[in-house]
């Protein structure tokens, strides 16, 4: 016996492996749809430089700011902002004091010049020693020899005139305002006052250098306030923005450097890196769509997204996307066969997965619809309505009648709905005439019919590829000319007849509880094909001789229980769908063969017999259909053995047999409820009442020579009634 801890470890490893596989499937699906989205969303790149003539009109793939032009506007706005000043009252006193001090030194230099000229040693020119001595008297001013000579040659009256005029004009200038950065303007104003009564050489060589050295502004710039005003001015400038779909460059125009910068930012120039924001946004949106679908599947529709179902949904969706993109590149988007995926999925694996697939297609196509268009809202609305409303109607019409004729009718109905919806959208958004709107919208009808026709062609391929059990496949498998059914009819006619009756019972019960009636009927046809290997060992095929009379009880039980394994193996060799194989394996669960078990106890004693040796391999029924097939098989075989099958006896026998199956735990792993069990028993009674109805007893008529024609006709009618 296996150690429980080993079993737990194996289950845990299987769980980890399943999760890893599921993650890989999800990642693969995401990457596939992301690659398609990138291919659709990625803009065309151009080989352009500033000054080239644009070969085509290029529009913005998303909203983007013209940074260069916007920056120039901001610079101009900042430059236009006036500085904010504050007055420094201490400047006047400092400047006037410095002037007094400077003129004191200058006066000494002038006096030195007069003294040198009056001396006996003066020869008409000043020596280097004289200049050095004069320069030392005004060391703070750094005057040149030429300036010193001008000052030394100045008369006292000229010097005093300069002093008085300059000091007065400076005082007047300081009483008003001298802004920071405008000292030269103040000097020019002082010059207009002083220069007209001052010797020119004295003014330019002494007056102006002195003012440039000592004059200071008394209105200083408030840097913090000025910077704040400049910041406000820059922020007040609206950026120059290209909206998505707006022309950046018009065909035939010369491209400017600003336009090149915008195109580079959008990744539209050859050799530039990709537009990372565009790709990042696309990746996040596709991920959000998939997450939304997964959450809806888990919380609302309760659809298993992993395994084969997810692969079918993925392939159907991807085929639809590729076909629609191909059609949309050459015609109006209304022609796109967006209904391929929902119709395929509802026919292949059911309505709930189809609704989920349609939800994904609606969101995904709506996202792809804004590729490089200036009609973003209209196109997205058109695609959203075509996929969501049209797809939902098609699924609703197909979910219970998935025939090929009805498929075309569903496509036509969905196309008509899409025509009405697109016409309404056109009436609301288009400036074209009503005839043009209706003409464009009518394209939805052939587009939907195209989807239906493509589904008719694709469905057999998908059925074969995934070995799917669709209604069309079930109808095909129910044909008596199928190899296994034909063998059963010829080699095991009793089993064949038993299977037909079981099929009637199972179908009636399935219809009562809402299970898949067609699946359980076809499963009943094949449930006992394992008996083909040893048909003579089964009671319904025996004529007189019973091999079990010569066989050990355990061997007899092994032969009987082997027929589920043999049947599953035959089904696999004939490539029957997995759902049929599951019904074959599960229709006995792990029920014991009580007849041979009791016979073994009688022969060997209860202590020497293990009931496990007399049980079927199982598993127990996992679905409603498998449980119904088990009960149908059990009831048919037991009721057939009744000597006088009255309605009361049949009802009592049916409910006893069903109760025994429940007590043995055979129905523990399926989803049938007690109410379902009651409906199933009632359905069994109704069908069996028709099979084992009470017959009238015909009189034994003695044939007379004269009445042979009438006797022959009577017998013919009697035989027909039987």
Order of alpha helices (4+ residues) and beta strands (2+ residues): alpha-beta-beta-alpha-beta-alpha-alpha-alpha-alpha-alpha-alpha-beta-alpha-beta-beta-alpha-alpha-alpha-alpha-alpha-alpha-alpha-alpha-alpha-alpha-alpha-alpha-alpha-alpha-alpha-alpha-alpha-alpha-alpha-alpha-alpha
